[in-house]
Amino acid sequence: MIENMKIQGRIITCKDMEFISSLIEDNPDWNRTRLSREICSAWNWNTPYGQQKDMACRSMLLKLESRGFIVLPPRKHRTNNGKRTARALVLHETTRIDGRLSDVTPVKIQILKARHERELFATYMNLYHYLGLNTLVGENIQYLIKSRDDVPLACLLFGAAAWKIAARDKYIGWGQKEREQNLSLIAGNHRYLIFPWVRVRFLASHILSLIVKRLSFDWLSKYNHKIVLAETFVDRGKFSGSCYKGAGWNNVGETKGRGKDDRYNKKRLTVKHVMVYPLCKDFRDHLTGQTNG
């Protein structure tokens, strides 16, 4: 990533990118209009007559999204008469599943590719995950997990890593230059959903254990480059992160509980556990540029 980019006549710095990313991450209920207005207000981005440069800001956000730097909230779809309508939902089975792990294993892991599969994935996430699902931009893999009898149990989304996280960056031991060059070697687990009608003890950690064994290979197969570290953020006010701990993920610290740039965002935000999983023994060498392998 270029440190400074000129978009819509404005120089966008690394700190600006961190601010935009924090707003999107920490305010999942905001629509694009709210996001644009908050940015204009924080940056004092106004016309000479005092009006916010809302359209310029929206154009900037779209360009950043098209380049894979951010993922914007989903657009509101419109019908022919101009009224907004919700995204279409896919019918699916919700019969309660109780039992032991041995009752559903070996589980089947499916990478979703077809349009109808992705629509079902979006339905699951928007109905049952507390964050819903934004428009997907950039490298990502969507997984659907099924029982040995082909009954859907869970789904996961992996995508781009967070731009800058102090606890993770300290754990890796890299500097800004290495981070900018090698961030694509990290994948973030953005969503993990065990369906609410599934009650199988140890299933969540079992799935995670299987996914990390194949994640780098799946990434290489789809995007022609490997990844060497997986990361995720667990909202400590809602979850304990026990399934990640049970699957061998490391808790390397916490987010700061504030926006990533205090000049713009001073209100307290949700504190999250920062958890990582090395996908190879020499992951630090890859991330710090000590190996060409």
Buried (B, 14 or more C-beta within 10 A) or exposed (E): BEEEBEBBEBEBEBEBBBBBBBBBBBBEEBEBEEBBBBBBEBBEBEEEEEEBBBEBBBBBBBBBBEBBBBBBBBEEEEEEEEEEEEBEEBEEEEEEBEEEEEEBBEBBBBEBEEEEBBBBBBBBBBBBBEBBBBEBBBBBBBBBBBBEEEBBBBBBBBBBBBBBBBBBBEBBEBEEEBBBBBBBBBBBBBBBBBBEEBEBEBBBBBBBBBBBEBBBEBBEEEBEEBBBBBBBBBBBEEBEBEBBBBBEBEBBBBBBEBBBBEEBBEEEBEBBBBBBBBBBEEBBBBBBEEEEE
